[in-house]
């Protein structure tokens, strides 16, 4: 599976970091922003989805709210359960899913 580092958007006017990208900054309304890498962060909360409507046999899905080092909170999938405060790397796979990988 090929993966790339997660990119977030930072407003050039006020410095607000957001994910996913937006046309205008939610803090100041400016339309001038730049992309920057959000390579890692810390888990704030996590959960597991055991039953999904319409799912065909798939297993558990682990999800985590990760506070990226760059600022914004990102919802990411994981291969295993993650603990609060655990350091993770943030990557995007070829299907454009955000993953939290244990460091």
ROLUMBA-277997 format. One record per residue (C-alpha): x, y, z. Coordinates in nm, 4 decimals. Example, Ala and Ser with C-alpha at 12.3 -4.5 7.8 and 13.67 -1.06 7.14 Angstrom:
// ROLUMBA-277997
REC        x        y        z
REC   1.2300  -0.4500   0.7800
REC   1.3670  -0.1060   0.7140
***
This chain:
// ROLUMBA-277997
REC        x        y        z
REC   0.0000   0.0000   0.0000
REC   0.1508   0.3331  -0.1051
REC   0.1110   0.6188   0.1415
REC   0.1914   0.9894   0.1488
REC   0.2106   1.2388   0.4356
REC  -0.1135   1.4201   0.5204
REC  -0.1230   1.7826   0.4026
REC  -0.3191   2.0528   0.5852
REC  -0.4041   2.4089   0.4838
REC  -0.2687   2.7127   0.6742
REC  -0.4101   3.0642   0.6251
REC  -0.1402   3.3109   0.5176
REC  -0.3328   3.6000   0.6772
REC  -0.3966   3.4734   1.0328
REC  -0.2098   3.1409   1.0571
REC  -0.5176   2.9223   1.1254
REC  -0.4561   2.5559   1.0317
REC  -0.7529   2.3615   0.8888
REC  -0.8338   2.0168   0.7570
REC  -0.9944   1.9431   0.5214
REC  -0.8996   2.2332   0.2945
REC  -1.1493   2.5176   0.2514
REC  -1.1858   2.8005  -0.0003
REC  -1.1757   3.0597   0.2775
REC  -1.0284   3.0645   0.6258
REC  -1.2953   2.9858   0.8882
REC  -1.1305   3.2306   1.1319
REC  -1.0665   3.5449   0.9235
REC  -1.2307   3.4780   0.5843
REC  -0.9106   3.5242   0.3814
REC  -0.8740   3.3251   0.0598
REC  -0.4934   3.3090   0.0719
REC  -0.3527   2.9842   0.2112
REC  -0.0676   2.7384   0.1726
REC  -0.0333   2.3637   0.2200
REC   0.2002   2.2133   0.4773
REC   0.2791   1.8637   0.5952
REC   0.1049   1.7305   0.9047
REC   0.3246   1.4272   0.9577
REC   0.2097   1.3353   1.3061
REC   0.0104   1.4093   1.6161
REC  -0.1367   1.2715   1.9371
REC  -0.4548   1.0672   1.9808
REC  -0.7262   1.2600   2.1668
REC  -1.0027   0.9976   2.1468
REC  -1.0558   0.6617   1.9795
REC  -1.3384   0.4187   1.9121
REC  -1.4094   0.0949   1.7289
REC  -1.6995   0.0334   1.4906
REC  -1.8035  -0.3306   1.5190
REC  -2.1316  -0.3339   1.3259
REC  -2.1873  -0.1349   1.0076
REC  -2.5127  -0.1223   0.8143
REC  -2.4654  -0.2896   0.4772
REC  -2.1125  -0.4108   0.5528
REC  -2.0292  -0.7412   0.3887
REC  -1.8240  -0.9400   0.6365
REC  -1.5588  -0.6737   0.7060
REC  -1.3994  -0.6686   1.0488
REC  -1.3743  -0.3987   1.3088
REC  -1.2923  -0.0429   1.2020
REC  -1.0709   0.1542   1.4404
REC  -1.1095   0.5337   1.4360
REC  -0.9229   0.8064   1.6239
REC  -0.9427   1.1834   1.6665
REC  -0.5832   1.2973   1.6292
REC  -0.4600   1.6468   1.7205
REC  -0.2054   1.7076   1.4456
REC   0.1210   1.8736   1.5455
REC   0.0277   2.1407   1.2902
REC  -0.2947   2.2213   1.4817
REC  -0.6206   2.0790   1.3458
REC  -0.8011   1.7674   1.4691
REC  -0.8122   1.4920   1.2067
REC  -1.0324   1.1808   1.2104
REC  -0.8194   0.8851   1.1025
REC  -0.8481   0.5089   1.0655
REC  -0.6064   0.2713   1.2352
REC  -0.5111  -0.0948   1.2085
REC  -0.5389  -0.1397   1.5864
REC  -0.6926   0.0291   1.8891
REC  -0.5061   0.3458   1.9897
REC  -0.4744   0.4961   2.3380
REC  -0.5318   0.8586   2.4378
REC  -0.2067   1.0544   2.4162
REC  -0.0353   0.8005   2.1904
REC   0.1945   0.9526   1.9258
REC   0.1014   0.8608   1.5672
REC   0.2097   0.9382   1.2119
REC  -0.0633   1.0695   0.9784
REC  -0.0665   0.9397   0.6208
REC  -0.3052   0.9153   0.3261
REC  -0.3371   0.5901   0.1297
REC  -0.4063   0.5466  -0.2427
REC  -0.7830   0.5408  -0.1706
REC  -0.7510   0.8871  -0.0063
REC  -0.8200   0.7552   0.3448
REC  -0.6412   0.9168   0.6396
REC  -0.4567   0.6649   0.8591
REC  -0.2961   0.6988   1.2009
REC   0.0098   0.4736   1.2278
REC   0.1834   0.4066   1.5602
REC   0.5259   0.5701   1.5723
***
